[in-house]
């Protein structure tokens, strides 16, 4: 068994400090055990320039020139979500939701303040979205559309994101943000990423000549195996591997089925070497061990403690300092 690493579905900002993105290996190559889901979260920084961004009607402007006009577009939706999340981060961390790139902030605490690196913040949230709701979009926008109502709801909820977030509210935001992106492929269709597959399915397949080839397959049920990827690396890669497994237990790993990929020993907090034991199991109650927020039935998984709690500061102290230049 390997040491537990927290990678996804807690606060996305917290994951920055682990030094990894969700299910992202050093070369973005997926190696599967029995079925696979290609999840690429390499940040697309080509659009991180602080320029104007269009947002669907009903979502008000923020201090980053995010405009309301022609509707949400799949090509730019991830940047719109990222801008809103970075505004909420600065609001919760620095008491100012309109901090520009390079703006001076007072983060408090022993490390004091610094200058906000907005590009760094955007690069993370473009790749992840809220609780990894955008994972895969940087890889492909093919066969994916934005549900305008859910997309606007997601962005509006992120604008008013509570700094101390309870589990029920988190699940409501997560539900809207995952529903905002709709895969257009049906079970049996050829896919290259899970984000292309419709609700209730995931992209199951393998790597062929360095490229991923898969088929949209029904989500796995309680007790079925969720070990879909084996990068063959130690420690840090166990986290990404189990995060890919989450996509087999619930829609894109969003927890909508009430199942999570049980890949660890709750008594020791270690990942199990025997991947046959990685199975879809019910989410757990507050006070119980977790390795991701999607593990919690009603609460939020506390980083570093790995226990489901009813309410937590969504952007913890480490996340608040992660995007500061001294």
Buried (B, 14 or more C-beta within 10 A) or exposed (E): EBEBBBBBBBBBBBBBBBEBBBBBBEEBBBEBBEBBBBBBBEBBBEBBEBEEBBBBEEBEEBBBEBBBEEEBBBEBBBBBBBBBBBBBBBBBBBEBBEBEBEBEBEBEEEEEBBBBBBBBBBBBBBBBBBBBBBBBBBBBBEBBBBBBBBBBBBBBBBBEBBEEBBBEBBBEBBBBBBBBBBBEBEBEBEBBBBBBBBEBBBBBBBBEEEEBBBBBBEBBEEEEBBBBBBBEEEEBBBBBBBBBBBBBBBBBBBBBBBBBBBBBBBEEBBBBEEBEBBBBBEBBEBEBBBBBBBBBBBBBBBBEEBBBBEBBBBBBBBBBBBBBEE
